[in-house]
Amino acid sequence: MGLKHDPDKCKKLIEDNIDIEFFRAIFDPVRSELLIFLSGNGEMTIGEIAEYFPQNRSVISRHLDFMNRFNIVQRRKEGREVYYKANKKFIVDSFEETANNMKALMNLM
């Protein structure tokens, strides 16, 4: 019995409709903990955030910068301090869009 759908074509459909890198950014263990922490505690500086994590400030900073590239967190600078907060609406909208895309893809496949 042959395959009903071409696996390469299905993979391409998923890659074109699902932001896999966004989810990799969120579901890294440290980044997901940072996101949960910021979602519950609001806007904070790297120093304030680092007080609650075993990683040092530079590791926390790298994770936050990475998440900022994907718009998962928002960053603003005030004087010498950099503040971060979870970009809640964008995250929820991204999950909803992904769920809708997956529903459509599952009906296509």
N, C-alpha and C positions, 0 to 999 in steps of 0.2 A: 504494500500500500504506500503510495507516494505522499509527500507532504502537501498539505492543503495550501499552505502559504510559504513563500520564500523567506527563510530566516533573516537573510541580509536586508530584504525590503522591510520586514517588520522592525528590525533593529534601527534602520534609518528613520522609520516613522516615529519611533519612540524618541530617538535622539533629536529629531526636529521639533518635537512637541513637548518634551519634558526637559527642564533645565537641570540635568544631572549634576553639574558642578555646584549649583546652588545647594542641592541636598547634601552633597559631599561636604560642603562648607558647614552646613548646620549640624550634621550628624557626627562630626568628629567629637570624641568624648569631651575634650576640654572646651571646645567651642560651644557645644550644646549646654554644658554647665554654665558657661559665661552668659549665654543667651537667657537661660532660665533665671539666673541671678539678676541680670539687668532688667528683665521683664517684671520681676517682683520688686525691685528696689529703685527703679527709675534711673535718671541720669547721674553718672558718677565719674570721677577722675580715675586714671589708671592706678594711681597710688591707693585710692579708696578701694577699688576693686581688688587689687593685689593683696590687701590685708586679709581677704577671705579665701584665698587660694594658695595651695602649696607651691605653685610655680612662681618664679621670680618675675619682677616687673617687666623685664625685656621679653620673656615668653608670653606673658599676658598681652603686652603691647603688640607683638607680632600676630597673635590670634585676632585681636581686635582690628588691626589694620587689614588683615585678610578678610574678615567679615565685612568690613567697611567697603571693600572692593565689590562685594556682591550685594551691597545695600542692605545687609542684614542688621547692621547697626549704623547709627548716624553719629557723626563726629562733629564737634564744634570746638573752636579754640577761643579761650578767653585769657588774655595775657599770656602767661607761660603755661597755664593749665589746659589740658585737652580733656574734654568731657565726651563720654559715650553713652548712648541709650539705645535700647532695642527699637528697631523700626517695625513695630508691631503690625501696622496696617499693611505694609508691603509684604511681610512674612505671611500673614493670613491670606492676602490676595494671591500670593504665589502658590500657596497650598490649594486654594480653591480653583485656580486656573489649572493646576496640575491634575486635580481630581476630575475636572470637566474634560480635560484632554484625554485622560486615561479612560474615562467612560466612553468617549467618542472612539478612541482607538480600539477598545475592546469590542465595540460593535462592528468595527471595520474588519477585524482579524478573524 
